[in-house]
Amino acid sequence: MNGIRVLVFDVGETLIDESRIWSRWADRLGVTRLTMLGAIGAMAALDRSHRDALLLVRPDLDVEAELAAWRREDPDGLRENFDADDLYPDVRESLGALRRAGYRVVIAGNQPAQAGPALEAMDLPVDAIHTSAEWGVEKPDPAFFAKAVAVAGEEPARVLYVGDRLDNDVLPARAAGMRTALLRRGPWGFLHATRAEAALADHVIDGLDDLVSLLVRDAASDG
């Protein structure tokens, strides 16, 4: 990955383990956690959205109304949100290692407005944090990746986008001229890594520490 100067990271199932979020949803909707996680896996296999998993287990669900009721009933709880306890174990050290190696590190993913402050509160070793709510555009819209390139401050070919999905991450980032890494974790990551299109990613990795190793190796070979 010679020439990379900036790394941009997705959030859900790239930095954040969403298991606790979906477990709380299961408890909220009165189904077993296995059922809820199975529904998530089914939506991944069918190329459907996370929200469709909620509607699968509760077809009459008004998601926004349910969220509003949940906030009223549990104003201090995490509910559908995350905190530092949801970070994957390799995140903090890997991001720090990348910055120490001289890379600029940016977080930019499809997230609601409250995710920005939640990520900032974690005091991660990153240069910037952005969300789709802040930008007013969501992946895979090309405008999202145009904004990612703009905040990176480099030519697209010098920017590497790291995410767990082909449809939302690798393919649109590649179309924007960015380099890409597909992360094999979470239901979408493991599934998408088996698809033929995974070969379009510059790298398929099993963890962020793998990415650190690849970049350090490339930097050593350049020297």
CYANA upper distance limits for C-alpha pairs under 8 A (distance plus 0.5 A):
  1 MET  CA    202 ASP  CA      8.26
  1 MET  CA    214 LEU  CA      8.22
  1 MET  CA    215 LEU  CA      7.23
  1 MET  CA    218 ASP  CA      6.96
  2 ASN  CA    218 ASP  CA      6.75
  2 ASN  CA    219 ALA  CA      7.80
  2 ASN  CA    222 ASP  CA      8.18
  3 GLY  CA    157 ALA  CA      8.17
  3 GLY  CA    158 ARG  CA      6.07
  4 ILE  CA    103 TYR  CA      8.45
  4 ILE  CA    157 ALA  CA      7.80
  4 ILE  CA    158 ARG  CA      4.78
  4 ILE  CA    159 VAL  CA      6.21
  4 ILE  CA    160 LEU  CA      7.11
  5 ARG  CA    102 GLY  CA      8.44
  5 ARG  CA    103 TYR  CA      5.90
  5 ARG  CA    104 ARG  CA      6.92
  5 ARG  CA    154 GLU  CA      8.06
  5 ARG  CA    158 ARG  CA      5.89
  5 ARG  CA    159 VAL  CA      6.68
  6 VAL  CA    103 TYR  CA      6.04
  6 VAL  CA    104 ARG  CA      5.12
  6 VAL  CA    105 VAL  CA      6.40
  6 VAL  CA    106 VAL  CA      7.95
  6 VAL  CA    152 ALA  CA      6.75
  6 VAL  CA    154 GLU  CA      8.06
  6 VAL  CA    158 ARG  CA      7.04
  6 VAL  CA    159 VAL  CA      5.37
  6 VAL  CA    160 LEU  CA      6.83
  7 LEU  CA    103 TYR  CA      7.54
  7 LEU  CA    104 ARG  CA      6.79
  7 LEU  CA    105 VAL  CA      5.55
  7 LEU  CA    106 VAL  CA      6.63
  7 LEU  CA    159 VAL  CA      6.30
  7 LEU  CA    160 LEU  CA      5.31
  7 LEU  CA    161 TYR  CA      6.51
  7 LEU  CA    162 VAL  CA      7.77
  8 VAL  CA    105 VAL  CA      6.62
  8 VAL  CA    106 VAL  CA      5.15
  8 VAL  CA    107 ILE  CA      5.98
  8 VAL  CA    108 ALA  CA      6.90
  8 VAL  CA    148 ALA  CA      7.99
  8 VAL  CA    152 ALA  CA      8.41
  8 VAL  CA    159 VAL  CA      7.69
  8 VAL  CA    160 LEU  CA      6.58
  8 VAL  CA    161 TYR  CA      5.30
  8 VAL  CA    162 VAL  CA      6.65
  9 PHE  CA     14 THR  CA      7.72
  9 PHE  CA     15 LEU  CA      8.20
  9 PHE  CA    105 VAL  CA      8.32
  9 PHE  CA    106 VAL  CA      6.75
  9 PHE  CA    107 ILE  CA      5.23
  9 PHE  CA    108 ALA  CA      6.39
  9 PHE  CA    109 GLY  CA      7.70
  9 PHE  CA    161 TYR  CA      6.46
  9 PHE  CA    162 VAL  CA      5.40
  9 PHE  CA    163 GLY  CA      6.84
 10 ASP  CA     14 THR  CA      6.30
 10 ASP  CA     15 LEU  CA      7.57
 10 ASP  CA    107 ILE  CA      6.76
 10 ASP  CA    108 ALA  CA      6.08
 10 ASP  CA    109 GLY  CA      5.11
 10 ASP  CA    110 ASN  CA      8.15
 10 ASP  CA    161 TYR  CA      8.13
 10 ASP  CA    162 VAL  CA      6.63
 10 ASP  CA    163 GLY  CA      5.56
 10 ASP  CA    164 ASP  CA      8.24
 10 ASP  CA    169 ASP  CA      8.27
 11 VAL  CA     15 LEU  CA      5.52
 11 VAL  CA     16 ILE  CA      6.39
 11 VAL  CA    107 ILE  CA      7.57
 11 VAL  CA    108 ALA  CA      7.51
 11 VAL  CA    109 GLY  CA      5.90
 11 VAL  CA    110 ASN  CA      7.96
 11 VAL  CA    111 GLN  CA      8.27
 11 VAL  CA    163 GLY  CA      8.28
 12 GLY  CA     16 ILE  CA      5.49
 12 GLY  CA     17 ASP  CA      7.22
 12 GLY  CA     18 GLU  CA      7.08
 12 GLY  CA    109 GLY  CA      8.25
 13 GLU  CA     17 ASP  CA      5.70
 13 GLU  CA     18 GLU  CA      6.86
 13 GLU  CA    164 ASP  CA      7.06
 13 GLU  CA    185 ARG  CA      7.03
 13 GLU  CA    186 GLY  CA      5.89
 14 THR  CA     88 TYR  CA      8.40
 14 THR  CA    162 VAL  CA      8.16
 14 THR  CA    163 GLY  CA      6.29
 14 THR  CA    164 ASP  CA      6.54
 14 THR  CA    183 LEU  CA      7.49
 14 THR  CA    185 ARG  CA      7.87
 15 LEU  CA     87 LEU  CA      6.29
 15 LEU  CA     88 TYR  CA      6.34
 15 LEU  CA     91 VAL  CA      6.57
 16 ILE  CA     82 PHE  CA      8.25
 16 ILE  CA     86 ASP  CA      5.99
 16 ILE  CA     87 LEU  CA      5.15
 16 ILE  CA     88 TYR  CA      6.31
 17 ASP  CA     86 ASP  CA      5.79
 17 ASP  CA     87 LEU  CA      6.47
 17 ASP  CA     88 TYR  CA      6.28
 17 ASP  CA    186 GLY  CA      8.25
 18 GLU  CA     22 TRP  CA      6.95
 18 GLU  CA     82 PHE  CA      8.29
 18 GLU  CA     86 ASP  CA      7.49
 19 SER  CA     23 SER  CA      6.63
 19 SER  CA     37 LEU  CA      8.48
 20 ARG  CA     24 ARG  CA      6.65
 20 ARG  CA     86 ASP  CA      8.02
 21 ILE  CA     25 TRP  CA      6.87
 21 ILE  CA     79 ARG  CA      7.53
 21 ILE  CA     80 GLU  CA      5.99
 21 ILE  CA     81 ASN  CA      7.09
 21 ILE  CA     82 PHE  CA      7.54
 22 TRP  CA     26 ALA  CA      6.66
 22 TRP  CA     33 ARG  CA      8.05
 22 TRP  CA     36 MET  CA      7.23
 22 TRP  CA     37 LEU  CA      7.34
 22 TRP  CA     80 GLU  CA      8.30
 23 SER  CA     27 ASP  CA      6.85
 23 SER  CA     33 ARG  CA      5.81
 23 SER  CA     36 MET  CA      7.71
 23 SER  CA     37 LEU  CA      8.19
 24 ARG  CA     28 ARG  CA      6.57
 24 ARG  CA     79 ARG  CA      7.11
 24 ARG  CA     80 GLU  CA      7.91
 25 TRP  CA     29 LEU  CA      6.58
 25 TRP  CA     36 MET  CA      8.21
 25 TRP  CA     79 ARG  CA      8.20
 25 TRP  CA     80 GLU  CA      7.73
 26 ALA  CA     30 GLY  CA      6.46
 26 ALA  CA     31 VAL  CA      5.67
 26 ALA  CA     32 THR  CA      6.45
 26 ALA  CA     33 ARG  CA      5.77
 26 ALA  CA     35 THR  CA      8.26
 26 ALA  CA     36 MET  CA      6.07
 27 ASP  CA     31 VAL  CA      6.82
 27 ASP  CA     32 THR  CA      7.57
 27 ASP  CA     33 ARG  CA      7.69
 29 LEU  CA     57 VAL  CA      8.44
 29 LEU  CA     58 ARG  CA      7.88
 31 VAL  CA     35 THR  CA      6.93
 31 VAL  CA     36 MET  CA      7.34
 31 VAL  CA     57 VAL  CA      8.17
 32 THR  CA     36 MET  CA      6.98
 33 ARG  CA     37 LEU  CA      6.63
 34 LEU  CA     38 GLY  CA      6.42
 35 THR  CA     39 ALA  CA      6.65
 36 MET  CA     40 ILE  CA      6.89
 36 MET  CA     53 ALA  CA      7.92
 36 MET  CA     54 LEU  CA      8.40
 36 MET  CA     57 VAL  CA      8.00
 37 LEU  CA     41 GLY  CA      6.82
 38 GLY  CA     42 ALA  CA      6.68
 39 ALA  CA     43 MET  CA      6.78
 39 ALA  CA     53 ALA  CA      5.73
 39 ALA  CA     54 LEU  CA      8.44
 39 ALA  CA     56 LEU  CA      7.61
 39 ALA  CA     57 VAL  CA      8.09
 40 ILE  CA     44 ALA  CA      6.84
 40 ILE  CA     50 HIS  CA      6.95
 40 ILE  CA     53 ALA  CA      5.98
 40 ILE  CA    187 PRO  CA      7.99
 41 GLY  CA     45 ALA  CA      6.80
 41 GLY  CA    187 PRO  CA      6.11
 41 GLY  CA    188 TRP  CA      8.14
 42 ALA  CA     46 LEU  CA      6.74
 42 ALA  CA     53 ALA  CA      8.38
 43 MET  CA     47 ASP  CA      6.44
 43 MET  CA     48 ARG  CA      5.33
 43 MET  CA     49 SER  CA      6.75
 43 MET  CA     50 HIS  CA      7.34
 43 MET  CA     52 ASP  CA      7.47
 43 MET  CA     53 ALA  CA      6.76
 44 ALA  CA     48 ARG  CA      6.64
 44 ALA  CA     49 SER  CA      7.95
 44 ALA  CA    187 PRO  CA      6.87
 44 ALA  CA    188 TRP  CA      5.89
 44 ALA  CA    191 LEU  CA      7.97
 45 ALA  CA    188 TRP  CA      8.19
 45 ALA  CA    191 LEU  CA      7.54
 48 ARG  CA     52 ASP  CA      7.10
 49 SER  CA     53 ALA  CA      7.66
 50 HIS  CA     54 LEU  CA      7.72
 51 ARG  CA     55 LEU  CA      7.12
 52 ASP  CA     56 LEU  CA      6.52
 53 ALA  CA     57 VAL  CA      7.17
 54 LEU  CA     58 ARG  CA      6.59
 54 LEU  CA     59 PRO  CA      8.24
 54 LEU  CA     61 LEU  CA      8.07
 54 LEU  CA     63 VAL  CA      8.49
 55 LEU  CA     59 PRO  CA      4.99
 55 LEU  CA     60 ASP  CA      7.50
 55 LEU  CA     61 LEU  CA      6.61
 61 LEU  CA     66 GLU  CA      7.97
 62 ASP  CA     66 GLU  CA      6.59
 63 VAL  CA     67 LEU  CA      6.63
 64 GLU  CA     68 ALA  CA      6.72
 65 ALA  CA     69 ALA  CA      6.71
 66 GLU  CA     70 TRP  CA      6.54
 67 LEU  CA     71 ARG  CA      6.67
 68 ALA  CA     72 ARG  CA      6.90
 69 ALA  CA     73 GLU  CA      6.69
 70 TRP  CA     74 ASP  CA      6.36
 70 TRP  CA     75 PRO  CA      8.11
 70 TRP  CA     79 ARG  CA      7.70
 71 ARG  CA     75 PRO  CA      5.36
 71 ARG  CA     79 ARG  CA      8.09
 74 ASP  CA     79 ARG  CA      8.07
 78 LEU  CA     82 PHE  CA      6.80
 78 LEU  CA     83 ASP  CA      8.30
 81 ASN  CA    115 ALA  CA      7.86
 82 PHE  CA     86 ASP  CA      6.67
 82 PHE  CA    115 ALA  CA      8.25
 82 PHE  CA    118 ALA  CA      7.73
 83 ASP  CA     87 LEU  CA      8.03
 83 ASP  CA    118 ALA  CA      6.75
 83 ASP  CA    119 LEU  CA      8.02
 83 ASP  CA    122 MET  CA      8.05
 84 ALA  CA    119 LEU  CA      8.38
 84 ALA  CA    122 MET  CA      6.25
 87 LEU  CA     91 VAL  CA      7.12
 90 ASP  CA     94 SER  CA      6.40
 90 ASP  CA    207 GLY  CA      7.80
 90 ASP  CA    208 LEU  CA      6.75
 90 ASP  CA    209 ASP  CA      7.00
 91 VAL  CA     95 LEU  CA      6.52
 91 VAL  CA    208 LEU  CA      7.24
 92 ARG  CA     96 GLY  CA      6.62
 92 ARG  CA    124 LEU  CA      6.84
 92 ARG  CA    125 PRO  CA      7.45
 93 GLU  CA     97 ALA  CA      6.54
 94 SER  CA     98 LEU  CA      6.74
 94 SER  CA    208 LEU  CA      6.51
 94 SER  CA    209 ASP  CA      6.16
 94 SER  CA    212 VAL  CA      6.92
 95 LEU  CA     99 ARG  CA      6.85
 95 LEU  CA    105 VAL  CA      7.63
 95 LEU  CA    124 LEU  CA      8.24
 95 LEU  CA    125 PRO  CA      6.51
 95 LEU  CA    126 VAL  CA      7.41
 96 GLY  CA    100 ARG  CA      6.63
 96 GLY  CA    125 PRO  CA      5.80
 96 GLY  CA    126 VAL  CA      8.17
 97 ALA  CA    101 ALA  CA      6.66
 97 ALA  CA    212 VAL  CA      7.53
 98 LEU  CA    102 GLY  CA      7.11
 98 LEU  CA    103 TYR  CA      6.11
 98 LEU  CA    104 ARG  CA      8.26
 98 LEU  CA    105 VAL  CA      7.91
 98 LEU  CA    212 VAL  CA      6.89
 99 ARG  CA    103 TYR  CA      5.46
 99 ARG  CA    104 ARG  CA      6.59
 99 ARG  CA    105 VAL  CA      7.07
 99 ARG  CA    125 PRO  CA      7.77
 99 ARG  CA    126 VAL  CA      7.94
101 ALA  CA    216 VAL  CA      8.18
104 ARG  CA    126 VAL  CA      7.97
104 ARG  CA    127 ASP  CA      6.87
104 ARG  CA    152 ALA  CA      8.33
105 VAL  CA    125 PRO  CA      8.40
105 VAL  CA    126 VAL  CA      5.52
105 VAL  CA    127 ASP  CA      5.93
105 VAL  CA    128 ALA  CA      7.59
106 VAL  CA    126 VAL  CA      6.39
106 VAL  CA    127 ASP  CA      6.18
106 VAL  CA    128 ALA  CA      5.42
106 VAL  CA    129 ILE  CA      6.44
106 VAL  CA    130 HIS  CA      8.36
106 VAL  CA    152 ALA  CA      7.93
107 ILE  CA    126 VAL  CA      7.92
107 ILE  CA    128 ALA  CA      6.80
107 ILE  CA    129 ILE  CA      5.21
107 ILE  CA    130 HIS  CA      6.52
107 ILE  CA    131 THR  CA      8.49
108 ALA  CA    129 ILE  CA      6.61
108 ALA  CA    130 HIS  CA      5.22
108 ALA  CA    131 THR  CA      5.92
108 ALA  CA    132 SER  CA      7.97
108 ALA  CA    148 ALA  CA      7.57
109 GLY  CA    130 HIS  CA      7.53
109 GLY  CA    131 THR  CA      5.84
109 GLY  CA    132 SER  CA      6.64
109 GLY  CA    138 GLU  CA      8.44
109 GLY  CA    139 LYS  CA      8.06
110 ASN  CA    131 THR  CA      6.42
110 ASN  CA    132 SER  CA      5.34
110 ASN  CA    133 ALA  CA      7.96
110 ASN  CA    138 GLU  CA      6.23
110 ASN  CA    139 LYS  CA      6.88
111 GLN  CA    115 ALA  CA      6.48
111 GLN  CA    116 GLY  CA      8.34
111 GLN  CA    131 THR  CA      5.85
111 GLN  CA    132 SER  CA      6.13
111 GLN  CA    133 ALA  CA      6.79
112 PRO  CA    116 GLY  CA      8.27
112 PRO  CA    131 THR  CA      7.49
112 PRO  CA    132 SER  CA      7.47
112 PRO  CA    133 ALA  CA      5.76
113 ALA  CA    117 PRO  CA      8.49
113 ALA  CA    131 THR  CA      7.63
113 ALA  CA    133 ALA  CA      5.69
113 ALA  CA    134 GLU  CA      7.03
114 GLN  CA    118 ALA  CA      6.94
115 ALA  CA    119 LEU  CA      6.58
115 ALA  CA    131 THR  CA      7.93
116 GLY  CA    120 GLU  CA      6.70
116 GLY  CA    129 ILE  CA      7.24
116 GLY  CA    130 HIS  CA      7.11
116 GLY  CA    131 THR  CA      6.86
117 PRO  CA    121 ALA  CA      6.54
118 ALA  CA    122 MET  CA      7.33
119 LEU  CA    123 ASP  CA      7.92
119 LEU  CA    124 LEU  CA      8.09
119 LEU  CA    129 ILE  CA      8.03
120 GLU  CA    124 LEU  CA      7.68
120 GLU  CA    129 ILE  CA      7.83
130 HIS  CA    134 GLU  CA      7.16
130 HIS  CA    135 TRP  CA      8.08
131 THR  CA    135 TRP  CA      6.94
132 SER  CA    136 GLY  CA      6.20
132 SER  CA    137 VAL  CA      5.81
132 SER  CA    138 GLU  CA      5.60
132 SER  CA    139 LYS  CA      8.19
132 SER  CA    144 PHE  CA      7.98
133 ALA  CA    137 VAL  CA      7.43
133 ALA  CA    138 GLU  CA      8.27
135 TRP  CA    144 PHE  CA      8.10
135 TRP  CA    147 LYS  CA      8.43
137 VAL  CA    141 ASP  CA      7.47
137 VAL  CA    143 ALA  CA      7.39
137 VAL  CA    144 PHE  CA      6.30
138 GLU  CA    144 PHE  CA      6.49
139 LYS  CA    144 PHE  CA      6.37
139 LYS  CA    145 PHE  CA      8.11
139 LYS  CA    168 ASN  CA      6.04
139 LYS  CA    169 ASP  CA      7.91
139 LYS  CA    172 PRO  CA      8.46
140 PRO  CA    144 PHE  CA      7.59
140 PRO  CA    145 PHE  CA      8.45
140 PRO  CA    167 ASP  CA      7.48
140 PRO  CA    168 ASN  CA      5.26
140 PRO  CA    169 ASP  CA      7.49
140 PRO  CA    172 PRO  CA      6.35
141 ASP  CA    145 PHE  CA      7.82
141 ASP  CA    172 PRO  CA      8.07
142 PRO  CA    146 ALA  CA      6.74
142 PRO  CA    172 PRO  CA      7.13
142 PRO  CA    173 ALA  CA      8.50
142 PRO  CA    176 ALA  CA      7.42
143 ALA  CA    147 LYS  CA      6.74
144 PHE  CA    148 ALA  CA      6.84
145 PHE  CA    149 VAL  CA      6.66
145 PHE  CA    172 PRO  CA      7.98
145 PHE  CA    173 ALA  CA      6.70
145 PHE  CA    176 ALA  CA      7.00
146 ALA  CA    150 ALA  CA      6.70
146 ALA  CA    176 ALA  CA      7.57
147 LYS  CA    151 VAL  CA      6.73
148 ALA  CA    152 ALA  CA      6.63
149 VAL  CA    153 GLY  CA      6.89
149 VAL  CA    154 GLU  CA      7.18
149 VAL  CA    155 GLU  CA      7.65
149 VAL  CA    156 PRO  CA      6.43
149 VAL  CA    159 VAL  CA      7.61
150 ALA  CA    154 GLU  CA      7.86
152 ALA  CA    159 VAL  CA      7.63
154 GLU  CA    158 ARG  CA      6.64
154 GLU  CA    159 VAL  CA      7.34
155 GLU  CA    159 VAL  CA      7.51
156 PRO  CA    176 ALA  CA      7.55
156 PRO  CA    177 GLY  CA      5.67
156 PRO  CA    178 MET  CA      5.13
156 PRO  CA    179 ARG  CA      8.05
157 ALA  CA    177 GLY  CA      6.26
157 ALA  CA    178 MET  CA      5.42
157 ALA  CA    179 ARG  CA      6.47
158 ARG  CA    178 MET  CA      7.53
158 ARG  CA    179 ARG  CA      7.79
159 VAL  CA    178 MET  CA      5.96
159 VAL  CA    179 ARG  CA      6.51
160 LEU  CA    178 MET  CA      6.37
160 LEU  CA    179 ARG  CA      4.98
160 LEU  CA    180 THR  CA      5.68
160 LEU  CA    181 ALA  CA      7.61
161 TYR  CA    169 ASP  CA      7.72
161 TYR  CA    170 VAL  CA      7.84
161 TYR  CA    173 ALA  CA      7.11
161 TYR  CA    178 MET  CA      7.27
161 TYR  CA    179 ARG  CA      6.72
161 TYR  CA    180 THR  CA      5.36
161 TYR  CA    181 ALA  CA      6.83
162 VAL  CA    169 ASP  CA      7.77
162 VAL  CA    170 VAL  CA      8.18
162 VAL  CA    180 THR  CA      6.42
162 VAL  CA    181 ALA  CA      5.32
162 VAL  CA    182 LEU  CA      6.67
162 VAL  CA    183 LEU  CA      7.47
163 GLY  CA    169 ASP  CA      6.01
163 GLY  CA    170 VAL  CA      7.49
163 GLY  CA    181 ALA  CA      7.08
163 GLY  CA    182 LEU  CA      5.99
163 GLY  CA    183 LEU  CA      6.22
164 ASP  CA    169 ASP  CA      7.53
164 ASP  CA    182 LEU  CA      5.95
164 ASP  CA    183 LEU  CA      5.17
164 ASP  CA    184 ARG  CA      6.80
164 ASP  CA    185 ARG  CA      7.09
164 ASP  CA    186 GLY  CA      7.76
164 ASP  CA    188 TRP  CA      6.78
164 ASP  CA    189 GLY  CA      4.91
164 ASP  CA    192 HIS  CA      8.39
165 ARG  CA    169 ASP  CA      5.82
165 ARG  CA    170 VAL  CA      6.98
165 ARG  CA    182 LEU  CA      7.22
165 ARG  CA    183 LEU  CA      8.21
165 ARG  CA    188 TRP  CA      6.29
165 ARG  CA    189 GLY  CA      6.13
165 ARG  CA    192 HIS  CA      6.81
166 LEU  CA    170 VAL  CA      5.19
166 LEU  CA    171 LEU  CA      6.04
166 LEU  CA    182 LEU  CA      7.80
166 LEU  CA    192 HIS  CA      6.71
166 LEU  CA    197 GLU  CA      7.93
166 LEU  CA    198 ALA  CA      7.51
167 ASP  CA    171 LEU  CA      6.30
167 ASP  CA    172 PRO  CA      7.50
168 ASN  CA    172 PRO  CA      7.03
169 ASP  CA    173 ALA  CA      6.36
169 ASP  CA    180 THR  CA      8.47
169 ASP  CA    182 LEU  CA      8.44
170 VAL  CA    174 ARG  CA      6.43
170 VAL  CA    180 THR  CA      6.14
170 VAL  CA    181 ALA  CA      7.44
170 VAL  CA    182 LEU  CA      7.03
170 VAL  CA    200 LEU  CA      8.31
170 VAL  CA    201 ALA  CA      6.70
171 LEU  CA    175 ALA  CA      6.67
171 LEU  CA    200 LEU  CA      8.20
171 LEU  CA    201 ALA  CA      8.42
172 PRO  CA    176 ALA  CA      6.77
173 ALA  CA    177 GLY  CA      7.10
173 ALA  CA    178 MET  CA      5.88
173 ALA  CA    179 ARG  CA      7.67
173 ALA  CA    180 THR  CA      7.35
174 ARG  CA    178 MET  CA      5.55
174 ARG  CA    179 ARG  CA      6.57
174 ARG  CA    180 THR  CA      7.03
174 ARG  CA    201 ALA  CA      8.35
179 ARG  CA    201 ALA  CA      8.08
179 ARG  CA    202 ASP  CA      6.88
180 THR  CA    201 ALA  CA      5.78
180 THR  CA    202 ASP  CA      5.86
180 THR  CA    203 HIS  CA      7.32
181 ALA  CA    201 ALA  CA      6.16
181 ALA  CA    202 ASP  CA      6.31
181 ALA  CA    203 HIS  CA      5.31
181 ALA  CA    204 VAL  CA      6.17
181 ALA  CA    205 ILE  CA      7.38
182 LEU  CA    189 GLY  CA      7.71
182 LEU  CA    193 ALA  CA      7.76
182 LEU  CA    198 ALA  CA      7.86
182 LEU  CA    201 ALA  CA      6.76
182 LEU  CA    203 HIS  CA      6.85
182 LEU  CA    204 VAL  CA      5.22
182 LEU  CA    205 ILE  CA      6.68
183 LEU  CA    189 GLY  CA      6.33
183 LEU  CA    193 ALA  CA      8.45
183 LEU  CA    204 VAL  CA      6.48
183 LEU  CA    205 ILE  CA      5.53
183 LEU  CA    206 ASP  CA      6.36
183 LEU  CA    207 GLY  CA      7.00
183 LEU  CA    208 LEU  CA      8.40
184 ARG  CA    189 GLY  CA      4.87
184 ARG  CA    190 PHE  CA      5.32
184 ARG  CA    192 HIS  CA      8.49
184 ARG  CA    193 ALA  CA      6.82
184 ARG  CA    204 VAL  CA      7.53
184 ARG  CA    205 ILE  CA      6.55
184 ARG  CA    206 ASP  CA      5.53
184 ARG  CA    207 GLY  CA      7.67
185 ARG  CA    189 GLY  CA      5.23
185 ARG  CA    190 PHE  CA      6.03
185 ARG  CA    206 ASP  CA      7.47
185 ARG  CA    207 GLY  CA      8.19
186 GLY  CA    190 PHE  CA      6.87
187 PRO  CA    191 LEU  CA      6.71
188 TRP  CA    192 HIS  CA      6.26
189 GLY  CA    193 ALA  CA      6.53
190 PHE  CA    194 THR  CA      7.46
191 LEU  CA    195 ARG  CA      7.74
192 HIS  CA    198 ALA  CA      7.18
193 ALA  CA    198 ALA  CA      5.93
193 ALA  CA    204 VAL  CA      7.69
194 THR  CA    198 ALA  CA      7.46
197 GLU  CA    201 ALA  CA      8.24
198 ALA  CA    204 VAL  CA      7.84
205 ILE  CA    210 ASP  CA      6.59
205 ILE  CA    211 LEU  CA      7.28
206 ASP  CA    210 ASP  CA      7.06
207 GLY  CA    211 LEU  CA      7.49
208 LEU  CA    212 VAL  CA      6.96
209 ASP  CA    213 SER  CA      6.78
210 ASP  CA    214 LEU  CA      6.73
211 LEU  CA    215 LEU  CA      6.72
212 VAL  CA    216 VAL  CA      6.57
213 SER  CA    217 ARG  CA      6.46
214 LEU  CA    218 ASP  CA      6.65
215 LEU  CA    219 ALA  CA      6.57
216 VAL  CA    220 ALA  CA      6.63
217 ARG  CA    221 SER  CA      6.75
218 ASP  CA    222 ASP  CA      6.70
219 ALA  CA    223 GLY  CA      6.91
